[in-house]
């Protein structure tokens, strides 16, 4: 899991509540990412950030929000607007944003969110 | 449309036998290709990548992969499987250049039987 930490490992919330997932990295990476993983659907990109104070929507950003106030930190908030929030959430980082330059991503251990 | 296919949802192999996990892709231009492994309830771990050069790429834990441009494939291989190799394997691809996103396969579950 490299130098990326996610907390907590398991999170339970009631429907209608916002919840924030933590992601911290000590790899000095510029780029950070949030993915959602559901059984049989692979990884889907929620948000990514190239640099502090900048972030971009991924493929499934609706119902989520992020911030990037520090290089090391990229928290994800799952809002009450997200219709199916129960999932496994993975944070990743890479040296620079461009996967097209061959930079692999390093992943945290994940947070399993259950909303009832 | 750019895509990655992992045609087998599950692969079963006996311990000590060679294993292959298949990946084919469709991207414009030259591809950069990656393999990751995920153990249960864990994050993904990077195994290996192809950027350029030798078509046979060696990675972590004795895994290797062969880039075949004519068949647009990047199959993951290991000469002798271990029970501890049992996990979920993901192939990912991106066109070379200033692309910001990886395109992920849906994953292949590998079961190595003792």
Interface residues (C-beta under 8 A of the other chain):
Chain A: X1 X4 X6 X40 X41 X42 X43 X45 X48 X50 X56 X58 X88 X90 X92 X97 X98 X99 X100 X101 X102 X104 X105 X106 X107 X108 X109 X110 X112
Chain B: X32 X34 X36 X41 X42 X43 X44 X45 X46 X49 X51 X90 X94 X95 X96 X97 X98 X99 X100 X101 X102 X104 X105 X106 X107
